[in-house]
Amino acid sequence: MSGRRRPGQRYSAEDQALSSITREAESRMQARSANRAEARSYRMKELEEQQKKMTDDGDHDRSYRSPAGLPASSSTRPRHSALSSSSYVNNSRRGSYDTSAEGERDLREKLNEAQDKLKQAMLNNAQLDNEKTSLKFELENIKDDMDETEEKHISLVKEHRKKNTEHELLKRDFEKLSRDLEVATFHLAERDRLIAEHNLVLVGGEKEEDEEEDNSLSSTSTGGGPKPKQKATLITKEASDILKEAGEGTLDKKLKKLSDEKQELVDQLHRLKLDYEEEKARNVGRELSGQTSRLNGNDSQIVASAQKEAAQKVNEMKNKLQKAEQDNSTLQATINRLEGQVKRFKTASEKAEAAEEELKAEKRKLQRELRDAQVKVEELQNSQNHLQKRLDKLKQSKLAVISGAGKEE
């Protein structure tokens, strides 16, 4: 019993009842043992008295048989009376001797039977004492097992409560994140609705993403770091039409192409201005030469036709210049507007996608933790049921042992 681990101050009602029953049984056994010892001593005294009585009767018979025991006056009596008295005495002595012998045999037989019964009772008592000792040992083992089972049950109950608390916290967090996800989904639906109402267009797609992935792979293979991923962007329909006219490619490429076209238009405008200045200078020279020729030759028709042609060219150049300036200003405003919209939509889209990714990751994490918590709760419940069954079996075995001990007593 060196491996017992019983708590010092924790006694259950069952242990107290069992201890009281054990004490009562021991007290009854002690009382019965005392009664048996007293009865045994009483029987021994009776047997000793009977044996002493038998011994006294035998001595008395021998004293009657001996001639010295006769009185001295018997020799003076008559012969007839002596013979008759002697015959009477002999008959009475023979009868008492037979009676005492039969009584002695009966007493010896009874004594032998009593001794046999006493030996059998002592054997039965020794066997019962051995069984009682073994039952006490088993009872102590059952108590130890019950104490250990109770400790395990208490620890499992504490762990189960802890897991239930963690499960409730996880469930609360999951519900909160579910509400946040619903709010984010509602905001995304509102965003899509506003995009549809304002006739916006999503620029970018799988093709551009594939091109960006190819570029990132090529840059990684050449030793450069991967470029940041280009997100899809929302723009107006007019801006989308302009970007479609810019050709194929990513949004950055299209904007770069539009910027290059803008620079070309600016350069072309600058060249047109220079051409206009040169043409204007040539016209001035022509006018001077025409005036000179008029002074010299008075050729008015040639001068008039030349001036008319020059005026037409100047007007055409002015119209082209105005149109180019208008196109340039329109393109500049469109590009500025597109850049602003791209920045705004890009920022909003990145924020929304980042929030959505975080919510998805958090949702997956919470679902994983919830599944783990549910598995642990099921394991704890199964363990608790198993321990409860073991505890019920131990209680039944303890009650059976107690009832068996009571029946044997």
C-alpha positions as CSV (number, residue, x, y, z in Angstrom):
1,M,0.0,0.0,0.0
2,S,3.0,2.3,-0.5
3,G,1.5,3.7,-3.7
4,R,-1.6,5.2,-2.1
5,R,-2.2,8.8,-2.8
6,R,-5.2,9.8,-0.6
7,P,-6.0,13.4,0.1
8,G,-5.6,14.5,3.6
9,Q,-8.8,16.3,4.4
10,R,-11.3,15.1,1.7
11,Y,-13.8,12.5,2.8
12,S,-16.9,11.8,0.9
13,A,-20.2,10.7,2.4
14,E,-19.8,7.3,1.0
15,D,-16.3,6.9,2.6
16,Q,-17.8,7.9,5.9
17,A,-20.7,5.5,5.6
18,L,-18.3,2.7,4.6
19,S,-16.0,3.4,7.5
20,S,-18.9,3.4,10.0
21,I,-20.2,0.1,8.5
22,T,-16.7,-1.4,8.8
23,R,-16.4,-0.2,12.4
24,E,-19.8,-1.7,13.3
25,A,-18.9,-5.0,11.7
26,E,-15.6,-5.1,13.5
27,S,-17.4,-4.4,16.9
28,R,-19.9,-7.1,16.2
29,M,-17.2,-9.6,15.3
30,Q,-15.3,-8.7,18.5
31,A,-18.5,-9.1,20.6
32,R,-19.2,-12.5,18.9
33,S,-15.6,-13.6,19.5
34,A,-15.9,-12.6,23.2
35,N,-19.2,-14.5,23.5
36,R,-17.7,-17.5,21.8
37,A,-14.7,-17.4,24.2
38,E,-17.0,-17.1,27.2
39,A,-19.1,-20.0,26.0
40,R,-16.0,-22.0,25.4
41,S,-14.7,-21.3,28.9
42,Y,-18.1,-22.2,30.3
43,R,-18.2,-25.5,28.5
44,M,-14.7,-26.3,29.6
45,K,-15.7,-25.7,33.2
46,E,-18.8,-27.9,32.8
47,L,-16.6,-30.6,31.2
48,E,-14.1,-30.3,34.0
49,E,-16.9,-30.6,36.7
50,Q,-18.4,-33.6,34.9
51,Q,-15.0,-35.3,34.7
52,K,-14.3,-34.5,38.3
53,K,-17.7,-35.9,39.3
54,M,-17.0,-39.0,37.3
55,T,-13.6,-39.4,39.0
56,D,-15.3,-39.0,42.4
57,D,-17.9,-41.6,41.6
58,G,-15.1,-44.0,40.6
59,D,-13.2,-43.5,43.8
60,H,-16.5,-44.0,45.7
61,D,-17.1,-47.3,43.9
62,R,-13.5,-48.5,44.7
63,S,-13.9,-47.6,48.3
64,Y,-17.1,-49.7,48.4
65,R,-15.3,-52.6,46.8
66,S,-12.3,-52.7,49.3
67,P,-12.8,-54.8,52.5
68,A,-11.1,-52.2,54.7
69,G,-14.1,-50.0,54.0
70,L,-16.4,-52.2,56.0
71,P,-17.2,-51.5,59.6
72,A,-15.7,-53.6,62.4
73,S,-19.1,-54.6,63.8
74,S,-20.1,-56.6,60.7
75,S,-18.1,-59.6,61.9
76,T,-20.3,-59.8,65.0
77,R,-23.5,-59.9,62.9
78,P,-25.2,-63.2,62.0
79,R,-24.0,-65.0,59.0
80,H,-27.4,-64.9,57.3
81,S,-27.6,-61.2,57.6
82,A,-24.0,-60.8,56.5
83,L,-24.7,-62.9,53.4
84,S,-27.9,-61.0,52.5
85,S,-26.3,-57.7,53.1
86,S,-23.2,-58.6,51.1
87,S,-25.4,-59.8,48.2
88,Y,-27.4,-56.6,48.3
89,V,-24.3,-54.4,48.4
90,N,-22.7,-56.3,45.5
91,N,-25.9,-55.8,43.4
92,S,-26.1,-52.1,44.1
93,R,-22.4,-51.7,43.4
94,R,-22.7,-53.5,40.1
95,G,-25.6,-51.3,39.1
96,S,-24.0,-48.0,40.0
97,Y,-20.8,-49.0,38.3
98,D,-22.6,-49.8,35.0
99,T,-24.5,-46.5,35.3
100,S,-21.3,-44.5,35.8
101,A,-19.5,-46.3,32.9
102,E,-22.4,-45.5,30.5
103,G,-22.5,-41.9,31.7
104,E,-18.7,-41.6,31.3
105,R,-18.9,-42.9,27.7
106,D,-21.7,-40.5,26.9
107,L,-19.8,-37.6,28.3
108,R,-16.7,-38.6,26.4
109,E,-18.6,-38.9,23.2
110,K,-20.2,-35.5,23.8
111,L,-16.8,-34.1,24.7
112,N,-15.3,-35.5,21.4
113,E,-18.2,-34.0,19.4
114,A,-17.8,-30.7,21.2
115,Q,-14.1,-30.7,20.4
116,D,-14.7,-31.6,16.8
117,K,-17.3,-28.8,16.5
118,L,-14.9,-26.4,18.3
119,K,-12.1,-27.3,15.8
120,Q,-14.5,-26.9,12.8
121,A,-15.7,-23.6,14.3
122,M,-12.1,-22.4,14.7
123,L,-11.3,-23.4,11.1
124,N,-14.4,-21.5,9.9
125,N,-13.4,-18.5,12.0
126,A,-9.9,-18.6,10.6
127,Q,-11.2,-18.8,7.0
128,L,-13.7,-16.0,7.7
129,D,-10.8,-13.9,9.1
130,N,-8.7,-14.5,6.0
131,E,-11.6,-13.6,3.8
132,K,-12.3,-10.5,5.9
133,T,-8.6,-9.5,5.6
134,S,-8.7,-10.0,1.8
135,L,-11.9,-8.1,1.5
136,K,-10.4,-5.2,3.6
137,F,-7.4,-5.2,1.3
138,E,-9.6,-5.1,-1.8
139,L,-11.7,-2.4,-0.2
140,E,-8.6,-0.3,0.5
141,N,-7.6,-0.7,-3.2
142,I,-11.1,0.3,-4.3
143,K,-10.9,3.3,-2.1
144,D,-7.5,4.3,-3.6
145,D,-8.9,3.8,-7.1
146,M,-11.9,5.9,-6.3
147,D,-9.7,8.6,-4.9
148,E,-7.5,8.6,-8.0
149,T,-10.6,8.5,-10.3
150,E,-12.1,11.4,-8.3
151,E,-8.9,13.4,-8.7
152,K,-8.9,12.7,-12.5
153,H,-12.5,13.5,-12.7
154,I,-12.0,16.9,-10.9
155,S,-9.0,17.7,-13.2
156,L,-11.0,16.8,-16.3
157,V,-14.0,18.9,-15.1
158,K,-11.6,21.8,-14.6
159,E,-10.1,21.3,-18.0
160,H,-13.6,20.9,-19.5
161,R,-14.7,24.2,-18.0
162,K,-11.5,25.9,-19.3
163,K,-12.2,24.5,-22.8
164,N,-15.8,25.6,-22.6
165,T,-14.7,29.1,-21.7
166,E,-12.2,29.1,-24.6
167,H,-14.9,27.8,-26.9
168,E,-17.3,30.5,-25.8
169,L,-14.6,33.2,-26.4
170,L,-13.8,31.7,-29.8
171,K,-17.5,31.5,-30.6
172,R,-18.0,35.1,-29.6
173,D,-15.0,36.2,-31.7
174,F,-16.3,34.1,-34.6
175,E,-19.7,35.8,-34.3
176,K,-18.1,39.2,-34.3
177,L,-16.0,38.4,-37.3
178,S,-19.1,37.0,-39.1
179,R,-20.9,40.3,-38.5
180,D,-17.8,42.2,-39.7
181,L,-17.8,40.0,-42.8
182,E,-21.4,40.6,-43.4
183,V,-20.8,44.4,-43.1
184,A,-17.8,44.1,-45.5
185,T,-19.9,42.1,-47.9
186,F,-22.7,44.7,-47.7
187,H,-20.2,47.5,-48.4
188,L,-18.8,45.5,-51.4
189,A,-22.3,45.1,-52.7
190,E,-22.9,48.8,-52.3
191,R,-19.7,49.5,-54.1
192,D,-20.7,47.3,-57.0
193,R,-24.1,49.0,-57.1
194,L,-22.5,52.5,-57.1
195,I,-20.1,51.4,-59.8
196,A,-23.1,50.2,-61.9
197,E,-25.1,53.4,-61.2
198,H,-22.2,55.7,-62.2
199,N,-21.4,53.6,-65.3
200,L,-17.9,52.8,-64.2
201,V,-15.7,50.2,-65.9
202,L,-13.2,47.8,-64.4
203,V,-9.8,48.1,-66.1
204,G,-7.4,45.2,-65.8
205,G,-8.0,41.4,-65.7
206,E,-6.6,38.0,-66.1
207,K,-4.5,38.9,-69.1
208,E,-2.8,41.8,-67.4
209,E,-2.3,39.7,-64.3
210,D,-0.7,37.0,-66.4
211,E,1.5,39.5,-68.1
212,E,2.5,40.9,-64.7
213,E,3.3,37.4,-63.4
214,D,5.4,36.8,-66.5
215,N,7.2,40.1,-65.9
216,S,7.8,39.3,-62.3
217,L,9.1,35.8,-63.1
218,S,11.5,37.2,-65.7
219,S,12.6,39.9,-63.3
220,T,13.2,37.3,-60.6
221,S,15.1,35.1,-62.9
222,T,17.3,38.0,-64.0
223,G,18.1,38.8,-60.4
224,G,15.7,41.7,-59.8
225,G,13.1,41.7,-57.1
226,P,9.4,41.0,-58.0
227,K,7.4,44.0,-59.0
228,P,4.4,44.9,-56.9
229,K,1.1,43.3,-58.2
230,Q,-1.0,45.6,-60.3
231,K,-4.7,45.6,-59.1
232,A,-7.7,46.1,-61.3
233,T,-8.9,49.7,-61.3
234,L,-12.3,51.4,-61.8
235,I,-12.6,54.2,-64.3
236,T,-15.3,56.0,-66.2
237,K,-16.5,54.7,-69.6
238,E,-15.0,57.7,-71.5
239,A,-11.7,57.0,-69.9
240,S,-12.1,53.3,-70.7
241,D,-12.7,54.2,-74.4
242,I,-9.6,56.3,-74.4
243,L,-7.6,53.5,-72.9
244,K,-9.0,51.1,-75.4
245,E,-7.8,53.3,-78.2
246,A,-4.4,53.2,-76.6
247,G,-4.1,49.5,-77.5
248,E,-3.4,46.4,-75.5
249,G,-1.3,46.0,-72.3
250,T,-1.5,46.9,-68.7
251,L,-2.9,50.1,-67.3
252,D,0.6,51.5,-66.6
253,K,1.6,50.7,-70.2
254,K,-1.5,52.4,-71.6
255,L,-1.0,55.5,-69.4
256,K,2.6,55.6,-70.5
257,K,1.5,55.3,-74.1
258,L,-1.0,58.2,-73.6
259,S,1.8,60.2,-71.9
260,D,4.1,59.6,-74.9
261,E,1.3,60.6,-77.3
262,K,0.7,63.7,-75.3
263,Q,4.4,64.5,-75.5
264,E,4.4,63.9,-79.2
265,L,1.4,66.2,-79.6
266,V,3.2,68.9,-77.5
267,D,6.3,68.5,-79.7
268,Q,4.1,68.6,-82.8
269,L,2.4,71.7,-81.5
270,H,5.8,73.3,-80.9
271,R,6.9,72.3,-84.4
272,L,3.7,73.8,-85.8
273,K,4.3,77.0,-84.0
274,L,7.8,77.1,-85.4
275,D,6.5,76.4,-88.9
276,Y,3.9,79.1,-88.4
277,E,6.6,81.6,-87.4
278,E,8.7,80.6,-90.4
279,E,5.7,80.8,-92.7
280,K,4.8,84.1,-91.3
281,A,8.4,85.3,-91.9
282,R,8.3,84.0,-95.4
283,N,5.0,85.8,-96.0
284,V,6.4,89.0,-94.7
285,G,9.3,88.5,-97.1
286,R,7.0,87.8,-99.9
287,E,5.0,90.9,-99.2
288,L,8.1,92.9,-99.2
289,S,9.2,91.3,-102.4
290,G,5.7,91.8,-103.9
291,Q,5.8,95.5,-102.9
292,T,9.2,95.7,-104.5
293,S,7.9,93.9,-107.6
294,R,4.9,96.3,-107.7
295,L,7.2,99.2,-107.5
296,N,9.3,97.7,-110.1
297,G,6.8,96.0,-112.4
298,N,3.3,96.8,-111.0
299,D,2.3,93.1,-111.2
300,S,-0.8,93.3,-109.0
301,Q,-2.4,90.0,-110.0
302,I,0.6,87.9,-109.0
303,V,0.8,89.7,-105.7
304,A,-2.9,89.3,-105.0
305,S,-2.8,85.6,-105.8
306,A,0.2,85.1,-103.6
307,Q,-1.3,87.0,-100.7
308,K,-4.5,85.0,-101.0
309,E,-2.6,81.7,-101.0
310,A,-0.6,82.8,-98.1
311,A,-3.7,83.9,-96.1
312,Q,-5.3,80.5,-96.8
313,K,-2.2,78.7,-95.5
314,V,-2.1,80.9,-92.5
315,N,-5.7,80.3,-91.7
316,E,-5.2,76.5,-92.1
317,M,-2.3,76.6,-89.8
318,K,-4.2,78.6,-87.3
319,N,-7.1,76.1,-87.4
320,K,-4.7,73.2,-87.0
321,L,-2.9,75.0,-84.2
322,Q,-6.2,75.7,-82.4
323,K,-7.4,72.1,-82.9
324,A,-4.1,70.8,-81.6
325,E,-4.2,73.0,-78.6
326,Q,-7.8,71.9,-77.9
327,D,-6.9,68.2,-78.3
328,N,-3.9,68.8,-76.1
329,S,-5.9,70.5,-73.4
330,T,-8.6,67.8,-73.6
331,L,-6.0,65.0,-73.4
332,Q,-4.3,66.8,-70.5
333,A,-7.5,67.1,-68.6
334,T,-8.5,63.6,-69.4
335,I,-5.1,62.3,-68.3
336,N,-5.2,64.3,-65.0
337,R,-8.8,63.1,-64.3
338,L,-7.8,59.5,-65.1
339,E,-4.7,59.7,-62.9
340,G,-6.8,61.0,-60.0
341,Q,-9.5,58.4,-60.5
342,V,-6.9,55.7,-60.9
343,K,-5.3,56.7,-57.6
344,R,-8.6,57.0,-55.8
345,F,-10.0,53.7,-57.1
346,K,-6.7,52.0,-56.7
347,T,-6.4,53.0,-53.0
348,A,-10.0,52.1,-52.3
349,S,-9.7,48.8,-54.2
350,E,-6.5,47.9,-52.3
351,K,-8.0,48.7,-49.0
352,A,-11.1,46.7,-49.7
353,E,-9.2,43.7,-51.0
354,A,-6.8,43.9,-48.1
355,A,-9.7,44.0,-45.6
356,E,-11.4,41.2,-47.5
357,E,-8.2,39.0,-47.4
358,E,-7.7,39.7,-43.7
359,L,-11.3,38.8,-43.0
360,K,-11.1,35.6,-45.0
361,A,-7.8,34.6,-43.3
362,E,-9.3,35.4,-39.9
363,K,-12.4,33.4,-40.8
364,R,-10.4,30.4,-41.8
365,K,-8.3,30.7,-38.7
366,L,-11.4,30.9,-36.5
367,Q,-13.0,28.0,-38.3
368,R,-9.9,25.9,-37.8
369,E,-9.7,26.8,-34.1
370,L,-13.4,26.1,-33.7
371,R,-13.0,22.7,-35.3
372,D,-10.0,22.0,-33.0
373,A,-12.0,23.2,-30.0
374,Q,-15.0,21.0,-31.0
375,V,-12.7,18.0,-31.3
376,K,-11.2,18.6,-27.9
377,V,-14.6,19.1,-26.3
378,E,-15.8,15.8,-27.9
379,E,-12.7,14.0,-26.6
380,L,-13.2,15.5,-23.1
381,Q,-16.9,14.4,-23.1
382,N,-15.9,10.9,-24.2
383,S,-13.3,10.8,-21.4
384,Q,-15.7,12.1,-18.9
385,N,-18.3,9.5,-19.9
386,H,-15.7,6.7,-19.7
387,L,-14.6,7.9,-16.2
388,Q,-18.3,8.1,-15.1
389,K,-18.8,4.5,-16.2
390,R,-15.7,3.4,-14.3
391,L,-16.9,5.3,-11.2
392,D,-20.3,3.6,-11.5
393,K,-18.7,0.2,-11.8
394,L,-16.5,0.9,-8.7
395,K,-19.5,2.1,-6.7
396,Q,-21.4,-1.1,-7.7
397,S,-18.4,-3.3,-6.8
398,K,-18.0,-1.5,-3.5
399,L,-21.7,-1.9,-2.7
400,A,-21.5,-5.6,-3.6
401,V,-18.4,-6.0,-1.3
402,I,-20.3,-4.3,1.6
403,S,-23.4,-6.4,1.1
404,G,-21.3,-9.6,0.9
405,A,-19.5,-8.7,4.1
406,G,-22.8,-8.0,5.8
407,K,-24.2,-11.3,4.7
408,E,-21.2,-13.2,5.9
409,E,-21.4,-11.5,9.3
